[in-house]
Amino acid sequence: MMHDLTESAIPSPSQKLVDYSKKALKGMPERFLFECAMKLAIKPLTSATAAVLFHRFFKEADESEYDPYMIAASCLYLAGKIKDDPVKIRDVINVSHSTIHRGSGPLELGDEYWAMRDTIVQAELFITRFLKFDLTTVHPHKYMLHYMKSLQDWFGVKEWNALPVAKMAASYLQDFHHSSKVLDHKPDHIAVCCLALAFQTYGVQVPLTEELDDVAAWYNVFCKDLSRDKHWEIIEDILEVYNADAEIDEEDD
């Protein structure tokens, strides 16, 4: 059975609860975004879209001028509309508020609620204009699904289904969206590198590749323009997400 990249819940790099009300650390708003996405039970492709919007916004904007947590919440709300996976704004407000303020209950329909609602709605419009109304995203997910189907045929259905590679590659892909470097690489390159990293993690050899020379690699069947140097650069960028996440946990202790 093929791993469903668009429906299954993908865990974030760390399950440890972070106090977002403390000093801001690099990577914390992205972690907040994915924690809220999990609580809202939105699809992985929707949360990936929200992350891309967030990274695109702050690629141009000065983070010191905007509240990254409210931008993240607004990106989730906007991504739900884009991917036809809508969430109620009240749910976005309450999840965002309770995630920042651990232990707090749902907001009453008072001044704080309406101020937060107005902030998210205005931020949604601002993000859309800031990105010049270009909200399209070419996701690596569709490439990964195609590559997985080909690899399933390559390995054989029985052997492929016995491997944990598909689930691990999907996790690497979703987790890579914590990093703004997801914008720096081609989506097909990202997809195949997540698969390559999963193979390396489990020490899996792709069949019939023992005789390949130093120039060719199995992933060039899918991405002819992916060099070995670029391959290792992307893998290092993916692994960097987990190093950054560990630093957040250490600082938060």
C-alpha positions in Angstrom: 0.0 0.0 0.0 1.4 3.4 -1.0 2.0 5.9 1.7 -0.6 8.7 1.3 1.3 12.0 1.5 -1.8 14.2 1.3 -4.0 12.7 4.0 -1.8 11.0 6.7 -0.7 12.9 9.8 3.0 13.6 9.8 4.7 14.3 13.1 6.8 17.3 13.6 10.6 16.9 14.4 9.9 17.1 18.1 6.9 16.4 20.3 8.2 18.5 23.2 5.9 21.4 24.2 7.6 24.7 23.8 6.8 27.9 25.7 6.3 30.3 22.8 5.7 33.2 25.2 9.4 33.2 26.1 12.1 34.9 24.0 11.9 34.2 20.3 14.3 31.6 18.9 15.0 30.8 15.3 12.6 28.2 14.1 10.0 28.7 16.9 7.3 30.3 14.7 7.6 27.5 12.2 7.3 24.9 15.0 4.2 26.8 16.3 2.7 26.7 12.8 3.0 22.9 12.6 1.8 22.4 16.1 -1.3 24.4 15.4 -1.8 22.5 12.1 -1.7 19.2 14.0 -4.2 20.5 16.5 -6.5 21.8 13.7 -6.3 18.4 12.0 -5.6 19.9 8.6 -4.0 17.9 5.9 -0.2 17.8 5.5 -0.4 19.4 2.1 -2.3 22.3 3.6 0.2 22.8 6.4 3.1 22.6 3.9 1.3 25.3 1.9 1.0 27.5 5.0 4.7 27.0 5.7 5.7 28.0 2.1 3.5 31.1 2.4 5.2 31.9 5.7 8.7 31.5 4.4 7.9 33.5 1.2 6.5 36.3 3.3 9.5 36.5 5.6 12.0 36.1 2.8 11.0 39.7 1.9 9.6 41.1 5.1 11.5 42.1 8.3 10.5 39.7 11.0 11.1 42.4 13.6 8.2 44.4 12.1 5.6 41.7 12.3 4.4 39.2 14.8 5.6 35.9 13.3 3.0 33.9 15.3 0.1 35.9 14.0 1.5 35.6 10.5 1.8 31.9 10.9 -1.8 31.6 12.1 -2.9 33.7 9.2 -1.0 31.5 6.8 -2.8 28.5 8.2 -6.1 30.1 7.7 -5.2 31.2 4.1 -3.7 27.9 3.2 -7.0 26.2 4.2 -8.8 28.2 1.6 -6.2 27.7 -1.1 -6.2 23.9 -0.6 -9.9 23.6 -0.1 -9.3 22.3 3.4 -11.0 25.2 5.3 -10.8 25.7 9.0 -13.1 28.0 11.0 -11.4 31.2 12.0 -12.7 30.7 15.6 -10.8 27.4 15.7 -7.6 29.1 14.4 -7.9 31.8 17.0 -8.5 29.4 19.9 -5.8 27.0 18.9 -3.3 29.8 18.3 -4.1 31.4 21.6 -4.0 28.2 23.7 -0.7 27.2 22.0 1.0 30.4 22.9 -0.6 30.6 26.3 -0.4 27.0 27.6 -3.3 25.9 29.8 -5.6 28.7 28.8 -9.2 27.9 27.7 -11.1 29.1 24.6 -11.3 32.9 24.3 -14.6 34.5 25.3 -16.3 36.7 22.6 -14.7 39.8 24.1 -12.2 42.4 23.2 -9.2 40.1 23.0 -11.0 37.6 20.8 -12.2 40.3 18.3 -8.8 42.0 18.3 -7.1 38.7 17.4 -9.7 37.9 14.8 -9.2 41.3 13.2 -5.4 40.8 13.2 -5.7 37.4 11.5 -8.1 38.6 8.8 -6.1 41.8 8.1 -2.9 39.7 8.0 -4.4 37.3 5.6 -5.2 40.2 3.2 -1.8 41.7 3.7 0.0 38.5 3.0 -1.9 38.0 -0.2 -1.1 41.5 -1.4 2.5 41.3 -0.2 3.0 38.1 -2.3 1.4 40.0 -5.3 -1.6 37.6 -5.2 0.7 34.7 -6.4 -0.3 32.0 -4.0 0.5 29.0 -6.2 2.9 26.4 -4.9 4.5 23.5 -6.7 4.8 20.9 -4.0 7.4 18.1 -3.9 4.6 15.8 -2.6 3.3 15.1 -6.1 6.8 14.2 -7.3 7.4 11.9 -4.3 4.1 10.0 -5.0 5.3 9.4 -8.6 8.7 8.3 -7.5 7.3 6.0 -4.8 5.1 4.3 -7.4 8.1 3.8 -9.7 10.3 2.5 -6.8 7.5 0.1 -5.7 7.7 -1.4 -9.2 11.5 -1.3 -9.0 11.7 -3.1 -5.7 8.6 -5.3 -6.1 5.4 -4.6 -4.3 6.0 -7.1 -1.4 9.5 -5.9 -0.6 8.6 -2.2 -1.0 5.6 -2.6 1.4 7.8 -4.3 4.0 10.2 -1.3 4.1 9.6 1.8 6.3 11.1 4.0 3.6 7.9 5.6 2.4 6.8 6.8 5.8 10.2 8.1 6.7 10.6 9.9 3.4 7.2 11.6 3.9 8.3 12.7 7.4 11.5 14.1 6.1 9.6 16.0 3.4 7.0 17.5 5.8 9.7 18.3 8.4 11.8 20.1 5.8 9.0 22.7 5.5 10.1 24.0 8.9 13.1 25.5 7.1 13.0 28.4 4.7 15.6 26.5 2.6 12.6 24.5 1.2 12.3 27.5 -1.1 15.9 27.2 -2.4 15.6 23.9 -4.2 13.5 22.4 -7.0 10.5 20.4 -5.7 11.5 17.3 -7.7 15.0 17.5 -6.2 13.6 17.8 -2.7 11.3 14.8 -3.2 14.0 12.5 -4.4 16.5 13.6 -1.7 14.0 12.8 1.0 13.7 9.3 -0.5 17.5 9.0 -0.7 17.9 10.1 2.9 15.3 7.5 4.0 17.2 4.8 2.1 20.4 5.9 3.9 18.6 5.9 7.3 17.6 2.3 6.9 20.7 1.2 5.0 18.5 0.1 2.0 20.2 -0.5 -1.4 18.2 0.3 -4.5 18.1 -2.8 -6.6 20.3 -3.1 -9.6 22.5 -0.1 -8.7 25.6 -1.9 -7.5 27.3 -1.4 -10.8 26.7 2.3 -11.1 29.8 4.4 -11.5 30.8 7.5 -9.5 29.0 9.8 -12.0 25.6 8.1 -12.2 23.2 7.5 -9.3 19.8 5.8 -9.0 18.0 9.1 -8.5 19.2 10.4 -11.9 16.6 8.1 -13.3 14.1 10.6 -11.9 16.1 13.8 -11.9 18.7 13.9 -14.6 19.9 17.4 -13.6 20.5 16.5 -9.9 24.2 16.5 -9.3 25.8 14.6 -6.4 26.9 18.0 -4.9 23.4 19.3 -5.0 22.1 16.0 -3.6 24.3 16.3 -0.6 23.5 20.0 -0.1 19.8 19.3 0.1 20.3 16.4 2.5 22.4 18.6 4.7 19.7 21.2 4.6 17.1 18.6 5.6 19.2 17.4 8.5 19.8 20.9 9.7 16.1 21.1 10.6 16.6 18.5 13.3 19.7 20.2 14.7 17.8 23.5 14.9 14.9 21.7 16.6 17.2 20.2 19.2 18.6 23.7 20.0 15.1 25.0 20.6 14.5 22.1 23.1 17.8 22.8 24.9 17.1 26.6 25.1 13.6 25.9 26.4 14.7 23.6 29.3 
